Amino acid sequence: MSRGRKIALGIALVYLVGLIAFAVGFGIHGHKNESFKVIDSFHLETWFHLVGPLDFNKGVLYLLIATVLTLVIMVSVARHMKMRPGRTQVAVEWGYDLMSRLTRENMDADMTKRWFPLIFTLFVFILISNLIGYIPLPVDTENTFKLFGVDIPSFQIYAAVTNVAFPLVLALGVFFAYNIEGLRAHHGFIGYLKSLIPPGVAGPMLLFMYPLEILSNFLRLLSLTIRLWANLLAGHLLIDFMAGNLAVLLGLQLLGWLTLPIGVAIYLFEAVLIAGLQAFIFAILTAIYLGGAVSARH
């Protein structure tokens, strides 16, 4: 029997024994937990007040961590480039080449030189922000446990983008950027509005299509925001739900062990694929919107 098969059989045996132990120890009957709310762990509890309307909470903490990691990684790689790169340099160079190629495909050389730094930074920053959202940290101050007589916040996976304000601010920056570029390229407001006319559309159809084009220009703001926010929030909720929240909600301990493999599978899927995919989509849409804003469509 191969080593992999032995490991798989060992995991299956532990899982089966665990099911039996939970069934014997806690029974197979539960009760609905009316006080438990799945979304509560995503609420932002103010840890301390800074100045004016500014508060410090776990959302701000995760943003600071993502910012520091982005700066440290990029500066470190830039200062220690090697002919035989390590894994970090290979990953950064791969991301750099990918974003550079996609940026050049959507805008001319002058615009690429001007906007590529922003697009690449958005990609790296959102990617790092998403990835650290899958590292359990003691940030759930609404639920604590005792350690040597001290209240310690519970460990939780949390991503800054699960708060809609963060992706909204990023999307607003992109929205203003491509509209300002469009105004500049088409010599003012009237020229920019004319550039939004779909090619080949004239006559009565223009009365129907043109307002939709204007509306779609503003809907991009919602599209950028909701895509990033909803995907990460839904993923984290599913992980929490399958990894134990469903069991707590129904008051059935056995269910937590039963759904744990599903939670692990969703966790791996989200951390390996979705975190990078959403960063990529946000960055490439930024390049597309910027390039499209300066192109003549009629």
C-alpha positions, -999 to 999 in steps of 0.1 A, spaced: 0 0 0 14 34 -10 22 61 16 -6 84 2 -32 57 5 -21 50 41 -25 86 50 -59 88 33 -71 57 52 -57 71 84 -76 104 80 -108 85 71 -104 63 102 -99 93 125 -130 110 109 -151 79 114 -139 74 150 -146 111 156 -182 108 143 -188 79 167 -172 97 196 -193 128 191 -225 108 186 -219 88 219 -206 118 239 -231 145 228 -260 126 212 -276 132 179 -303 156 190 -298 194 190 -317 225 197 -318 258 178 -295 285 193 -316 316 191 -289 339 205 -262 330 180 -259 351 149 -235 339 121 -227 374 109 -218 388 144 -181 379 140 -179 402 110 -191 433 129 -164 459 136 -162 465 173 -142 497 181 -111 489 200 -101 525 207 -108 559 193 -82 577 173 -93 612 163 -124 628 149 -146 601 133 -117 576 131 -117 545 152 -93 515 154 -108 481 149 -99 447 133 -107 461 98 -81 488 102 -56 463 117 -59 440 87 -54 470 63 -23 480 82 -10 445 81 -17 443 43 0 476 37 31 468 57 34 434 41 30 449 6 57 475 12 81 450 29 78 423 2 81 447 -28 109 468 -13 128 437 -2 125 420 -37 135 452 -55 166 457 -33 177 420 -34 172 409 -70 191 378 -78 200 360 -110 188 328 -94 156 341 -77 140 326 -47 103 318 -45 92 353 -34 111 369 -62 97 344 -87 61 351 -75 66 389 -77 82 387 -112 54 365 -124 28 389 -111 47 418 -126 49 402 -160 12 392 -160 0 427 -150 24 444 -175 12 422 -203 -25 428 -195 -20 465 -191 -2 469 -225 -30 450 -241 -56 475 -230 -39 509 -234 -11 526 -253 25 529 -243 21 563 -227 -9 553 -206 8 520 -196 38 539 -183 15 562 -163 -10 536 -149 9 503 -147 23 511 -112 -13 517 -99 -26 485 -115 2 463 -103 0 478 -68 -37 472 -67 -31 436 -77 -5 429 -50 -22 448 -23 -56 431 -28 -39 397 -31 -20 401 1 -51 415 19 -72 385 7 -45 360 16 -40 372 52 -78 369 56 -73 331 57 -48 332 86 -66 328 120 -57 356 143 -70 365 178 -92 395 167 -128 385 176 -131 407 207 -168 400 210 -160 364 219 -131 358 244 -116 329 263 -96 328 295 -58 322 295 -40 324 328 -69 346 340 -67 370 311 -95 375 285 -80 366 251 -100 374 218 -111 343 200 -92 333 168 -110 341 136 -104 343 99 -113 378 87 -106 398 55 -106 436 53 -127 434 21 -155 416 39 -163 452 51 -179 468 20 -163 502 28 -128 489 18 -136 477 -18 -159 507 -22 -130 531 -16 -108 512 -40 -136 512 -66 -141 549 -62 -105 556 -69 -107 535 -101 -140 552 -110 -126 587 -107 -93 577 -125 -109 564 -157 -135 591 -159 -108 618 -155 -87 601 -182 -117 600 -204 -124 637 -199 -88 646 -206 -85 624 -237 -118 636 -253 -112 673 -245 -139 678 -220 -173 667 -208 -192 669 -242 -164 650 -260 -164 623 -234 -201 619 -235 -200 615 -273 -173 589 -270 -198 567 -250 -220 564 -280 -220 527 -291 -204 522 -325 -229 517 -353 -259 529 -333 -279 557 -347 -315 570 -351 -342 558 -326 -320 531 -312 -296 557 -299 -324 570 -276 -326 536 -261 -289 525 -261 -272 558 -251 -288 561 -216 -279 524 -210 -243 532 -218 -243 562 -194 -258 540 -167 -234 512 -173 -205 537 -168 -217 543 -132 -227 507 -126 -190 498 -130 -185 513 -95 -210 489 -80 -196 460 -101 -161 465 -88 -172 469 -52 -198 441 -50 -177 415 -69 -147 418 -45 -168 423 -13 -195 396 -19 -171 369 -31 -148 371 0 -177 376 24 -196 346 10 -164 325 11 -156 333 47 -192 328 58 -193 293 41 -160 284 58 -173 295 92 -206 278 86 -192 244 76 -164 246 102 -186 248 132 -211 277 130 -239 255 117 -234 231 146 -235 260 171 -266 274 154 -284 241 156 -269 231 190 -257 198 176 -220 190 182 -219 160 159 -228 183 130 -196 203 135 -174 172 130 -196 160 101 -193 192 81 -156 199 90 -142 183 58 -165 205 37 -152 235 56 -116 225 50 -123 220 12 -139 254 9 -111 270 29 -85 255 5 -105 265 -26 -109 300 -14 -73 305 -2 -57 289 -33 -80 302 -61 -105 329 -51 -80 352 -32 -58 355 -63 -86 354 -88 -105 384 -72 -73 404 -71 -66 396 -107 -102 405 -118 -101 439 -100 -67 448 -115 -76 438 -151 -109 455 -150 -91 487 -139 -69 484 -169 -99 478 -192 -118 507 -179 -89 531 -182 -81 519 -217 -117 521 -227 -122 556 -214 -97 571 -238 -106 551 -269 -130 565 -295 -160 543 -300 -176 560 -330 
